[in-house]
Amino acid sequence: MPAPDRRNGPRIDTTDARAGSREGVVRWVLLVSLGLAIIALTVIWVTGALTQDPVESEGTSTGRIEAQREGDDVGADSR
């Protein structure tokens, strides 16, 4: 590191000031990991939705409405 200049402070060249390289590796690591995280969560979400039992589907508002309609249909048949 060069000696400090009394008027303007220490002088550092560009390479020393950056303290690293400009290859953009971190950017690629972040983009790839973000893509992998999105893919993994999508796979988990889709497989969970596809393997859902009829009883579990009643936990959603759409499932409750359909279950209520089915219950009304069964009650109408027994009358």
C-alpha positions as CSV (number, residue, x, y, z in Angstrom):
1,M,0.0,0.0,0.0
2,P,1.5,3.4,-1.0
3,A,2.3,6.0,1.6
4,P,-0.5,8.5,2.3
5,D,-0.3,11.9,0.6
6,R,-0.5,14.7,3.0
7,R,-2.9,16.8,0.9
8,N,-5.3,14.2,-0.5
9,G,-5.1,11.3,1.9
10,P,-3.9,7.7,0.9
11,R,-3.8,6.8,-2.7
12,I,-5.0,3.2,-3.6
13,D,-5.0,1.8,-7.1
14,T,-8.3,0.3,-8.5
15,T,-7.4,-3.3,-7.9
16,D,-6.6,-2.8,-4.2
17,A,-9.7,-0.7,-3.7
18,R,-12.0,-3.4,-5.2
19,A,-10.3,-6.2,-3.1
20,G,-11.7,-8.8,-5.4
21,S,-12.4,-9.8,-9.0
22,R,-15.0,-8.6,-11.4
23,E,-16.0,-11.9,-12.8
24,G,-19.7,-11.9,-11.6
25,V,-19.5,-15.3,-10.0
26,V,-21.7,-14.2,-7.1
27,R,-24.4,-13.0,-9.4
28,W,-24.5,-16.4,-11.2
29,V,-24.5,-18.3,-7.9
30,L,-27.5,-16.2,-6.7
31,L,-29.4,-16.6,-10.0
32,V,-28.9,-20.4,-10.1
33,S,-29.8,-20.9,-6.5
34,L,-32.9,-18.7,-6.9
35,G,-34.0,-20.8,-9.9
36,L,-33.4,-24.1,-8.1
37,A,-35.3,-22.8,-5.0
38,I,-38.3,-21.9,-7.3
39,I,-38.2,-25.2,-9.0
40,A,-38.0,-27.2,-5.7
41,L,-40.9,-25.3,-4.1
42,T,-43.0,-25.7,-7.3
43,V,-42.4,-29.5,-7.3
44,I,-43.3,-29.7,-3.6
45,W,-46.5,-27.6,-4.1
46,V,-47.6,-29.6,-7.2
47,T,-47.0,-33.0,-5.7
48,G,-48.7,-32.1,-2.5
49,A,-51.8,-30.9,-4.5
50,L,-51.8,-34.0,-6.6
51,T,-51.6,-36.4,-3.7
52,Q,-54.3,-34.7,-1.7
53,D,-57.1,-36.9,-0.3
54,P,-60.8,-36.0,-0.7
55,V,-61.0,-35.3,3.1
56,E,-58.0,-32.9,2.9
57,S,-59.7,-31.0,0.0
58,E,-62.5,-30.1,2.4
59,G,-60.1,-27.9,4.2
60,T,-60.2,-25.3,1.4
61,S,-63.2,-23.0,0.8
62,T,-63.9,-24.6,-2.6
63,G,-63.7,-28.1,-1.1
64,R,-66.2,-27.1,1.7
65,I,-68.6,-25.7,-0.9
66,E,-68.4,-28.9,-2.9
67,A,-68.8,-31.1,0.2
68,Q,-71.8,-29.1,1.3
69,R,-73.4,-29.5,-2.2
70,E,-72.7,-33.3,-2.1
71,G,-74.3,-33.4,1.4
72,D,-77.4,-31.6,0.1
73,D,-77.6,-34.0,-2.8
74,V,-77.4,-37.0,-0.5
75,G,-80.1,-35.6,1.7
76,A,-82.4,-34.9,-1.2
77,D,-82.0,-38.5,-2.4
78,S,-83.1,-40.0,0.9
79,R,-86.3,-38.0,1.1
